[in-house]
């Protein structure tokens, strides 16, 4: 026994010494794990409890029995899968086509198209949906008004329609267009760096451009394309803005809006039922994320990326060059120009009416002047900027500390820690917000007074974005050589001081890129701020939605236009920064 204790003692001392040197890193990690795990565990407990989270009335399985016996749950699940599957197919086809046209063909204005394809990312999902609600509303939608006028000329008279955005087809249409920019960024690199020998062999065999694309290029890049498709499917499952703005008025539920309706809108609110829906949705996406990560890991076996110092040659599409450009212009009109134009038009009117020569007499900037004169709006704008600063700074700093532990230290459990940081990527924003409600309405956390404040919204956004932050920091820290850090240790510096004084300045471009990314996404965030909204923590996107819900379309459009004007340049700066950082890391 004594010999065993004698052998164990040096190990304990070594572990304690290492923990003492990394005490700040460990405390930060414990705080972040608390931030992520406690609300999720509380959500799971709430799914087995009766009554309000603040005053639970005992344990029960009735919540699960009730949830799984309601037809609306299965309808919402089936609708979610259908929209995600068809929408992902549409998104993937468009993204792959544009990646090929922009990177591999002689389509005119390719460099401009490369920049413009990022612009849709600057338009928040809720604004995209609201813009199309104005364009394709059954009675007053601009496109429907024009279509009815055309049909009148041929003797077909309609009172409304013929197309309605408030339908399952409308939701699929919106979902198919929304994710093109992200998938384009995921697959365009594969087209750029593909080994050209396969295509050269096809040309030697007298294959034309079309045959080469479908028989050689597309099959060679299929693993990367399918991986991007899986990512798009998971993102579509998490979609909330369009189903709320377009689906809910039509009585069409997806899982995200079912959770929101059960927890916030129905009377009385059923927290137990919403907790069951949230837990179920979370485990569905965790399962999908596991499949996605396995696909990413195994897709490397089929890599066709060349290590040679040249790229595949540009393919001439002949007479189709300008048709390809026209197709891109049409896509840009659908995703940016048309919804932004109708929002701009609505923002210049005292009350909404379809564009016409008669309505031009009512156009004025009065809504913008009124918006800037409203004290409440200034308070909301202040909340939004504060939330952006807190979420971006806290997420990036926390990600830096955690990634340092994962990459640089030899602490046990760091691989598990890395997996835990990626877990929130599989949790829908609406579920994260629901978990925060359950945790901070319940004792003992309710006594902190966080519920209803701006802090709880910031905490939800930190949890939502920490997966991206740690991925970025992991890759950045790996690229930094250890010699300078080891020299600091020799001089007696602690891990925290070494990280802040030496490593941080070296990886500052990546740190700044992560900060900008989180800041932009915090400005456009909608599901978490809406779910956690109160009078004290309103932000821009939530106020915009309130104006829309109250029927004040011009003021909602005014706020939307202002938000897009801010987000477009920030998005372009963000993407250029991240691309630059990626280039440095390569």
C-alpha positions as CSV (number, residue, x, y, z in Angstrom):
1,X,0.0,0.0,0.0
2,X,2.8,2.4,0.9
3,X,4.6,1.7,-2.3
4,X,1.4,2.3,-4.4
5,X,0.8,5.6,-2.5
6,X,4.4,6.6,-3.1
7,X,4.1,6.0,-6.8
8,X,0.8,7.9,-7.0
9,X,2.0,10.9,-5.1
10,X,4.3,12.3,-7.9
11,X,1.5,11.9,-10.4
12,X,-0.9,13.9,-8.1
13,X,1.7,16.6,-7.7
14,X,2.4,16.8,-11.4
15,X,-1.3,17.0,-12.1
16,X,-1.8,19.7,-9.4
17,X,1.2,21.7,-10.8
18,X,-0.2,21.6,-14.3
19,X,-3.7,22.6,-13.1
20,X,-2.2,25.5,-11.1
21,X,-0.3,26.8,-14.1
22,X,-3.5,26.7,-16.2
23,X,-6.0,27.8,-13.5
24,X,-7.4,30.7,-15.5
25,X,-7.9,28.5,-18.6
26,X,-9.6,25.8,-16.5
27,X,-12.0,28.3,-14.8
28,X,-12.9,29.8,-18.2
29,X,-13.6,26.3,-19.5
30,X,-15.7,25.4,-16.4
31,X,-17.8,28.6,-17.0
32,X,-18.4,27.8,-20.6
33,X,-19.4,24.2,-19.9
34,X,-21.8,25.6,-17.3
35,X,-23.2,27.9,-19.9
36,X,-23.8,25.1,-22.3
37,X,-24.7,22.1,-20.3
38,X,-26.8,23.4,-17.4
39,X,-29.6,24.8,-19.6
40,X,-29.7,21.7,-21.7
41,X,-29.8,19.4,-18.6
42,X,-32.6,21.7,-17.2
43,X,-34.5,21.4,-20.4
44,X,-34.3,17.6,-20.2
45,X,-35.5,17.7,-16.6
46,X,-38.4,20.0,-17.6
47,X,-39.6,17.6,-20.2
48,X,-40.3,15.2,-17.3
49,X,-42.0,17.7,-15.0
50,X,-45.5,19.2,-14.6
51,X,-46.3,22.8,-14.1
52,X,-44.3,26.0,-14.5
53,X,-40.4,25.7,-14.5
54,X,-40.3,28.1,-11.5
55,X,-42.7,26.0,-9.5
56,X,-42.5,22.4,-10.7
57,X,-45.3,20.1,-9.5
58,X,-43.6,16.8,-9.7
59,X,-42.3,14.2,-12.2
60,X,-44.3,12.7,-15.0
61,X,-44.1,10.9,-18.3
62,X,-47.3,12.5,-19.4
63,X,-45.5,15.2,-21.4
64,X,-44.0,12.7,-23.7
65,X,-47.3,10.7,-24.0
66,X,-49.1,13.9,-24.8
67,X,-46.5,15.2,-27.3
68,X,-46.2,11.9,-29.2
69,X,-49.9,11.3,-29.4
70,X,-50.7,14.7,-31.0
71,X,-50.9,14.5,-34.9
72,X,-49.5,18.0,-35.2
73,X,-46.1,16.8,-34.0
74,X,-45.8,14.2,-36.8
75,X,-47.2,16.7,-39.3
76,X,-44.6,19.3,-38.2
77,X,-41.8,16.7,-38.4
78,X,-42.8,15.5,-41.8
79,X,-43.2,19.1,-43.1
80,X,-39.7,20.0,-41.7
81,X,-38.1,17.0,-43.4
82,X,-39.9,17.7,-46.7
83,X,-39.0,21.4,-46.8
84,X,-35.4,20.6,-45.8
85,X,-35.0,17.8,-48.4
86,X,-36.5,19.6,-51.4
87,X,-35.0,23.0,-50.4
88,X,-31.5,21.4,-50.0
89,X,-31.8,19.8,-53.4
90,X,-32.6,23.2,-55.0
91,X,-29.9,25.0,-53.0
92,X,-27.3,22.4,-54.0
93,X,-28.1,22.5,-57.7
94,X,-27.9,26.3,-57.8
95,X,-24.7,26.5,-55.7
96,X,-22.9,23.8,-57.7
97,X,-23.9,25.4,-61.0
98,X,-22.7,28.8,-60.0
99,X,-19.5,27.4,-58.5
100,X,-18.7,25.8,-61.8
101,X,-19.7,28.8,-63.9
102,X,-17.8,31.3,-61.8
103,X,-14.6,29.2,-61.2
104,X,-14.3,27.1,-64.3
105,X,-16.0,28.8,-67.2
106,X,-15.5,32.0,-69.2
107,X,-18.8,33.5,-68.1
108,X,-18.6,37.4,-68.3
109,X,-18.1,39.4,-65.1
110,X,-17.1,36.3,-63.0
111,X,-15.2,38.4,-60.4
112,X,-18.2,40.6,-59.9
113,X,-20.5,37.6,-59.6
114,X,-18.1,36.1,-57.0
115,X,-18.7,39.2,-54.8
116,X,-22.4,39.6,-55.5
117,X,-23.2,36.0,-54.5
118,X,-22.2,36.8,-50.9
119,X,-24.7,39.7,-50.6
120,X,-27.7,37.4,-49.8
121,X,-25.9,36.5,-46.6
122,X,-26.3,40.2,-45.5
123,X,-30.1,40.0,-45.7
124,X,-31.5,38.4,-42.5
125,X,-33.8,35.5,-43.0
126,X,-36.8,37.3,-41.5
127,X,-36.3,40.2,-44.0
128,X,-36.0,37.9,-46.9
129,X,-39.3,36.2,-45.9
130,X,-41.1,39.5,-45.3
131,X,-39.9,40.9,-48.6
132,X,-41.3,37.9,-50.5
133,X,-44.5,38.1,-48.4
134,X,-45.0,41.6,-49.9
135,X,-44.1,40.3,-53.4
136,X,-46.3,37.2,-53.4
137,X,-49.1,38.0,-51.0
138,X,-52.3,36.5,-52.6
139,X,-54.2,39.8,-53.0
140,X,-51.7,42.7,-52.7
141,X,-48.4,41.0,-53.8
142,X,-46.7,43.0,-56.6
143,X,-46.0,39.9,-58.7
144,X,-49.6,38.6,-58.3
145,X,-51.0,42.0,-59.2
146,X,-48.9,41.9,-62.4
147,X,-49.9,38.3,-63.2
148,X,-53.6,39.0,-62.7
149,X,-53.3,42.0,-65.1
150,X,-51.7,39.8,-67.7
151,X,-54.3,37.1,-67.2
152,X,-57.1,39.7,-67.6
153,X,-55.8,40.4,-71.1
154,X,-56.5,36.8,-72.1
155,X,-59.9,36.6,-70.4
156,X,-58.9,34.9,-67.2
157,X,-60.2,37.0,-64.2
158,X,-59.0,36.2,-60.7
159,X,-59.7,38.0,-57.4
160,X,-56.4,36.8,-55.8
161,X,-53.3,34.8,-56.7
162,X,-52.5,33.0,-58.8
163,X,-49.5,32.4,-56.6
164,X,-49.3,32.5,-52.8
165,X,-46.2,32.6,-50.7
166,X,-48.3,31.4,-47.8
167,X,-48.0,27.8,-48.8
168,X,-45.8,24.7,-48.6
169,X,-44.4,25.6,-52.0
170,X,-43.7,29.1,-50.8
171,X,-41.7,27.7,-47.9
172,X,-39.7,25.4,-50.2
173,X,-39.0,28.2,-52.6
174,X,-37.6,30.4,-49.8
175,X,-35.6,27.6,-48.3
176,X,-34.1,26.7,-51.7
177,X,-32.8,30.2,-52.3
178,X,-31.6,31.2,-48.8
179,X,-28.6,28.8,-48.4
180,X,-27.0,29.2,-51.8
181,X,-24.2,31.6,-50.7
182,X,-23.1,29.3,-47.9
183,X,-23.0,26.2,-50.0
184,X,-21.3,28.1,-52.8
185,X,-18.5,28.9,-50.4
186,X,-18.3,25.3,-49.3
187,X,-17.9,23.8,-52.8
188,X,-16.2,26.6,-54.8
189,X,-12.8,25.6,-53.4
190,X,-13.2,22.1,-54.6
191,X,-13.8,23.3,-58.1
192,X,-10.9,25.7,-58.0
193,X,-8.4,23.1,-56.7
194,X,-9.5,20.0,-58.5
195,X,-6.8,17.9,-60.1
196,X,-7.1,18.8,-63.8
197,X,-5.7,15.5,-65.1
198,X,-9.1,13.8,-65.1
199,X,-10.7,16.4,-67.2
200,X,-7.7,16.6,-69.5
201,X,-8.1,12.8,-70.1
202,X,-11.8,13.3,-71.0
203,X,-10.9,16.0,-73.5
204,X,-8.3,13.7,-75.1
205,X,-11.1,11.2,-75.5
206,X,-13.1,13.8,-77.4
207,X,-15.6,14.5,-74.7
208,X,-17.4,17.8,-74.9
209,X,-17.8,20.3,-72.0
210,X,-21.2,19.0,-71.0
211,X,-20.1,15.4,-71.0
212,X,-16.9,16.2,-69.1
213,X,-18.9,18.1,-66.5
214,X,-21.5,15.4,-65.9
215,X,-19.3,12.3,-66.4
216,X,-16.0,13.5,-64.9
217,X,-16.1,16.7,-62.9
218,X,-19.3,16.2,-61.0
219,X,-18.6,12.5,-60.0
220,X,-15.1,13.5,-58.9
221,X,-16.4,16.2,-56.6
222,X,-19.4,14.2,-55.4
223,X,-18.2,13.5,-51.9
224,X,-17.6,17.2,-51.3
225,X,-20.9,18.2,-52.8
226,X,-22.8,15.6,-50.8
227,X,-21.1,16.7,-47.6
228,X,-22.2,20.3,-48.3
229,X,-25.7,19.0,-49.0
230,X,-25.8,17.3,-45.6
231,X,-24.7,20.6,-44.0
232,X,-27.5,22.4,-45.9
233,X,-30.1,19.8,-44.8
234,X,-29.2,20.3,-41.1
235,X,-29.3,24.1,-41.5
236,X,-32.7,23.9,-43.2
237,X,-34.0,21.7,-40.3
238,X,-33.1,24.6,-38.0
239,X,-34.8,27.2,-40.2
240,X,-37.2,29.5,-38.2
241,X,-37.6,32.9,-39.8
242,X,-39.5,31.9,-43.0
243,X,-41.7,29.3,-41.3
244,X,-42.7,31.9,-38.7
245,X,-43.3,34.7,-41.2
246,X,-44.9,32.7,-44.0
247,X,-45.8,29.3,-42.6
248,X,-47.5,30.2,-39.3
249,X,-50.1,32.5,-41.0
250,X,-50.9,29.6,-43.3
251,X,-51.3,27.1,-40.5
252,X,-48.1,25.3,-41.6
253,X,-45.9,24.2,-38.7
254,X,-42.3,23.0,-38.7
255,X,-40.6,21.8,-35.5
256,X,-39.1,25.1,-34.7
257,X,-42.3,27.1,-35.0
258,X,-44.2,24.3,-33.1
259,X,-41.8,24.9,-30.2
260,X,-42.2,28.7,-30.4
261,X,-46.0,28.4,-30.5
262,X,-46.2,26.0,-27.6
263,X,-43.8,28.0,-25.4
264,X,-44.8,31.6,-26.3
265,X,-48.0,32.0,-28.2
266,X,-50.6,29.4,-27.1
267,X,-52.8,30.0,-24.1
268,X,-52.0,28.6,-21.6
269,X,-48.3,28.1,-22.3
270,X,-47.3,24.5,-22.0
271,X,-43.7,24.4,-20.8
272,X,-43.6,20.6,-20.4
273,X,-44.9,20.0,-23.9
274,X,-42.5,22.5,-25.4
275,X,-39.6,20.9,-23.5
276,X,-40.4,17.5,-25.1
277,X,-40.5,19.1,-28.5
278,X,-37.2,20.8,-27.8
279,X,-35.4,17.7,-26.5
280,X,-36.7,15.6,-29.5
281,X,-35.6,18.2,-32.0
282,X,-32.2,18.5,-30.3
283,X,-31.6,14.7,-30.5
284,X,-32.7,14.5,-34.1
285,X,-30.1,17.2,-35.1
286,X,-27.4,15.7,-32.9
287,X,-27.9,12.4,-34.8
288,X,-27.7,14.2,-38.1
289,X,-24.6,16.1,-37.0
290,X,-22.8,12.8,-36.1
291,X,-23.6,11.6,-39.6
292,X,-22.3,14.8,-41.1
293,X,-19.0,14.6,-39.1
294,X,-18.5,11.0,-40.2
295,X,-19.1,12.1,-43.8
296,X,-16.6,14.9,-43.6
297,X,-14.0,12.5,-42.1
298,X,-14.4,9.8,-44.8
299,X,-14.7,12.2,-47.7
300,X,-11.0,12.9,-47.4
301,X,-10.4,9.4,-48.9
302,X,-11.9,10.6,-52.2
303,X,-9.9,13.9,-52.3
304,X,-9.0,15.1,-55.8
305,X,-7.2,18.2,-54.7
306,X,-3.9,18.7,-56.5
307,X,-0.6,19.6,-55.0
308,X,0.7,20.9,-58.3
309,X,1.3,24.6,-58.9
310,X,-1.4,25.1,-61.5
311,X,-5.2,25.2,-61.7
312,X,-7.6,23.6,-64.1
313,X,-8.0,25.6,-67.3
314,X,-11.0,27.8,-68.0
315,X,-13.7,26.1,-70.0
316,X,-15.4,28.0,-72.8
317,X,-19.2,27.7,-72.8
318,X,-19.4,29.5,-76.2
319,X,-22.8,31.0,-77.0
320,X,-24.1,30.2,-73.5
321,X,-21.7,32.7,-71.9
322,X,-24.3,35.5,-71.7
323,X,-27.1,33.1,-70.9
324,X,-25.1,31.9,-67.9
325,X,-24.7,35.6,-66.8
326,X,-28.4,36.1,-67.3
327,X,-29.1,33.2,-65.0
328,X,-26.9,34.6,-62.3
329,X,-28.6,38.0,-62.7
330,X,-32.0,36.4,-62.3
331,X,-30.8,34.6,-59.1
332,X,-29.5,38.0,-57.8
333,X,-32.9,39.6,-58.5
334,X,-34.7,36.9,-56.6
335,X,-32.5,36.8,-53.6
336,X,-31.5,40.5,-53.2
337,X,-32.9,43.0,-55.6
338,X,-36.6,42.1,-55.5
339,X,-37.0,41.7,-51.7
340,X,-34.9,44.7,-50.9
341,X,-36.6,46.9,-53.5
342,X,-40.1,46.1,-52.2
343,X,-39.0,46.7,-48.6
344,X,-37.5,50.0,-49.7
345,X,-40.7,50.9,-51.4
346,X,-42.8,50.0,-48.4
347,X,-40.5,52.1,-46.1
348,X,-41.3,55.3,-48.1
349,X,-45.1,55.1,-47.7
350,X,-47.3,56.1,-44.9
351,X,-49.3,52.9,-45.3
352,X,-48.5,50.0,-47.6
353,X,-49.9,49.8,-51.1
354,X,-48.7,48.1,-54.2
355,X,-46.3,50.0,-56.5
356,X,-48.2,52.2,-59.0
357,X,-48.0,55.7,-60.5
358,X,-50.7,56.9,-58.2
359,X,-48.8,55.7,-55.1
360,X,-45.7,57.7,-56.1
361,X,-47.4,60.9,-54.7
362,X,-47.2,59.4,-51.2
363,X,-43.5,58.6,-51.3
364,X,-41.5,60.4,-48.6
365,X,-38.7,59.8,-46.1
366,X,-41.1,60.5,-43.2
367,X,-40.7,57.0,-41.8
368,X,-36.9,57.3,-41.5
369,X,-37.2,60.7,-39.8
370,X,-39.8,59.3,-37.4
371,X,-37.7,56.2,-36.6
372,X,-34.7,58.4,-35.6
373,X,-37.0,60.5,-33.4
374,X,-38.4,57.7,-31.4
375,X,-36.7,57.3,-28.0
376,X,-37.6,53.6,-27.8
377,X,-35.9,52.9,-31.1
378,X,-32.7,54.6,-29.9
379,X,-32.9,52.4,-26.8
380,X,-33.4,49.3,-28.9
381,X,-30.5,50.3,-31.2
382,X,-28.3,50.7,-28.1
383,X,-29.3,47.3,-26.8
384,X,-28.4,45.8,-30.2
385,X,-25.0,47.3,-30.3
386,X,-24.3,46.3,-26.7
387,X,-25.5,42.7,-27.4
388,X,-23.3,42.6,-30.5
389,X,-20.2,43.7,-28.6
390,X,-20.8,41.4,-25.6
391,X,-21.6,38.3,-27.8
392,X,-18.7,38.9,-30.2
393,X,-16.1,39.6,-27.5
394,X,-17.1,36.9,-25.1
395,X,-17.5,34.2,-27.8
396,X,-14.1,35.0,-29.3
397,X,-12.2,35.2,-26.0
398,X,-13.8,32.0,-24.6
399,X,-13.1,30.2,-27.8
400,X,-9.4,31.3,-27.6
401,X,-9.0,29.9,-24.1
402,X,-10.7,26.7,-24.8
403,X,-8.9,26.1,-28.1
404,X,-5.6,26.7,-26.3
405,X,-6.4,23.9,-23.9
406,X,-7.4,21.6,-26.7
407,X,-4.4,22.3,-29.0
408,X,-1.6,23.2,-26.6
409,X,-2.0,21.5,-23.3
410,X,-1.9,17.9,-22.3
411,X,-4.8,18.0,-19.8
412,X,-6.9,14.9,-19.7
413,X,-10.3,15.2,-21.3
414,X,-9.3,17.9,-23.8
415,X,-10.7,15.8,-26.7
416,X,-14.0,15.4,-24.9
417,X,-13.9,19.2,-24.3
418,X,-13.4,19.8,-28.0
419,X,-16.4,17.7,-28.7
420,X,-18.5,19.5,-26.1
421,X,-17.7,22.8,-27.8
422,X,-19.0,21.5,-31.1
423,X,-22.2,20.2,-29.6
424,X,-24.1,23.5,-29.8
425,X,-23.7,23.4,-33.6
426,X,-26.3,20.6,-33.6
427,X,-28.8,22.4,-31.3
428,X,-31.3,24.7,-33.0
429,X,-31.3,28.3,-31.8
430,X,-35.0,28.0,-30.8
431,X,-34.0,25.0,-28.5
432,X,-31.1,26.9,-27.0
433,X,-33.4,29.8,-26.1
434,X,-36.0,27.4,-24.7
435,X,-33.3,25.8,-22.6
436,X,-32.3,29.2,-21.3
437,X,-35.9,29.9,-20.3
438,X,-36.2,26.6,-18.4
439,X,-32.9,27.1,-16.6
440,X,-33.2,30.7,-15.6
441,X,-36.8,30.6,-14.6
442,X,-36.1,27.7,-12.3
443,X,-34.5,27.9,-8.8
444,X,-31.6,28.4,-8.0
445,X,-30.6,30.2,-11.2
446,X,-33.8,32.3,-11.2
447,X,-32.4,34.2,-8.2
448,X,-29.6,35.6,-10.4
449,X,-32.1,37.9,-12.1
450,X,-30.7,37.1,-15.5
451,X,-34.1,36.1,-17.1
452,X,-35.5,38.9,-19.1
453,X,-32.3,40.8,-19.3
454,X,-29.9,41.5,-22.1
455,X,-27.4,39.1,-20.5
456,X,-29.6,36.0,-21.1
457,X,-29.8,36.8,-24.9
458,X,-26.0,37.3,-25.0
459,X,-25.5,34.0,-23.3
460,X,-27.8,32.3,-25.8
461,X,-25.8,33.8,-28.7
462,X,-22.5,32.7,-27.1
463,X,-23.7,29.2,-26.8
464,X,-24.9,29.2,-30.4
465,X,-21.7,30.6,-31.9
466,X,-19.0,29.0,-29.7
467,X,-18.7,26.0,-32.2
468,X,-17.6,28.3,-35.0
469,X,-15.3,30.2,-32.7
470,X,-13.5,27.1,-31.5
471,X,-13.2,25.7,-35.0
472,X,-11.5,28.9,-36.2
473,X,-9.2,29.2,-33.2
474,X,-8.2,25.5,-33.3
475,X,-7.0,25.8,-36.8
476,X,-5.3,29.2,-36.1
477,X,-3.4,28.0,-33.1
478,X,-2.2,24.8,-34.9
479,X,-0.4,27.0,-37.4
480,X,1.7,28.8,-34.8
481,X,5.0,27.3,-33.9
482,X,5.7,26.5,-30.3
483,X,9.2,27.9,-29.9
484,X,8.2,31.3,-28.7
485,X,5.8,29.9,-26.2
486,X,8.3,27.4,-24.9
487,X,10.8,30.3,-24.4
488,X,8.2,32.1,-22.4
489,X,7.8,29.1,-20.1
490,X,11.5,28.9,-19.6
491,X,11.4,32.5,-18.4
492,X,8.7,31.5,-15.9
493,X,5.6,32.8,-17.6
494,X,2.3,31.2,-16.9
495,X,0.1,29.6,-19.6
496,X,-2.4,32.5,-19.4
497,X,0.3,35.2,-19.7
498,X,2.0,33.3,-22.6
499,X,-1.4,33.0,-24.4
500,X,-2.2,36.7,-24.0
501,X,1.3,38.2,-24.5
502,X,2.7,36.0,-27.3
503,X,0.1,33.8,-29.0
504,X,-2.8,36.3,-29.2
505,X,-0.8,38.9,-31.2
506,X,0.4,36.2,-33.6
507,X,-3.1,34.9,-34.3
508,X,-4.8,38.3,-34.1
509,X,-6.0,38.2,-37.8
510,X,-8.0,35.0,-37.0
511,X,-9.2,36.5,-33.7
512,X,-10.5,39.6,-35.5
513,X,-12.1,37.5,-38.3
514,X,-14.0,35.5,-35.6
515,X,-15.0,38.7,-33.8
516,X,-16.4,40.2,-37.0
517,X,-18.3,37.0,-37.9
518,X,-20.0,36.7,-34.5
519,X,-20.7,40.5,-34.5
520,X,-22.5,40.3,-37.9
521,X,-24.5,37.2,-37.0
522,X,-25.5,38.8,-33.6
523,X,-26.9,41.8,-35.5
524,X,-29.0,39.6,-37.7
525,X,-29.9,37.0,-35.0
526,X,-33.6,36.5,-34.7
527,X,-34.8,33.2,-33.1
528,X,-32.9,33.5,-29.8
529,X,-33.6,37.2,-29.3
530,X,-37.3,36.7,-30.2
531,X,-37.7,33.7,-27.9
532,X,-36.0,35.5,-25.0
533,X,-37.6,38.9,-25.7
534,X,-38.8,41.2,-22.9
535,X,-39.3,44.9,-22.5
536,X,-35.7,45.2,-21.1
537,X,-33.8,43.4,-23.8
538,X,-35.5,44.2,-27.1
539,X,-33.1,44.3,-30.1
540,X,-33.5,45.6,-33.6
541,X,-34.7,42.3,-35.3
542,X,-37.3,41.7,-32.5
543,X,-38.7,45.3,-32.8
544,X,-38.9,44.9,-36.5
545,X,-41.0,41.7,-36.1
546,X,-43.3,43.4,-33.6
547,X,-44.0,46.2,-36.1
548,X,-44.8,43.7,-38.8
549,X,-47.0,41.6,-36.4
550,X,-48.9,44.8,-35.4
551,X,-49.6,45.6,-39.1
552,X,-47.2,48.5,-39.3
553,X,-45.6,47.3,-42.5
554,X,-43.9,50.7,-43.4
555,X,-42.1,51.0,-40.1
556,X,-41.0,47.3,-40.2
557,X,-39.7,47.9,-43.7
558,X,-37.9,51.0,-42.6
559,X,-36.0,49.2,-39.9
560,X,-35.3,46.3,-42.3
561,X,-33.8,48.6,-44.9
562,X,-31.6,50.3,-42.2
563,X,-30.4,46.9,-41.0
564,X,-29.5,45.7,-44.5
565,X,-27.6,48.9,-45.3
566,X,-25.5,48.3,-42.2
567,X,-25.1,44.5,-42.8
568,X,-24.0,44.5,-46.4
569,X,-20.6,46.2,-46.0
570,X,-20.0,44.4,-42.8
571,X,-20.7,41.0,-44.5
572,X,-18.3,41.8,-47.3
573,X,-15.6,42.9,-44.9
574,X,-16.2,39.7,-42.8
575,X,-15.9,37.4,-45.8
576,X,-12.8,39.1,-47.2
577,X,-11.2,38.9,-43.7
578,X,-11.9,35.2,-43.3
579,X,-10.7,34.4,-46.8
580,X,-7.5,36.3,-46.1
581,X,-7.0,34.5,-42.8
582,X,-7.6,31.2,-44.6
583,X,-5.1,32.1,-47.2
584,X,-2.5,32.9,-44.5
585,X,-3.1,29.6,-42.8
586,X,-2.8,27.6,-45.9
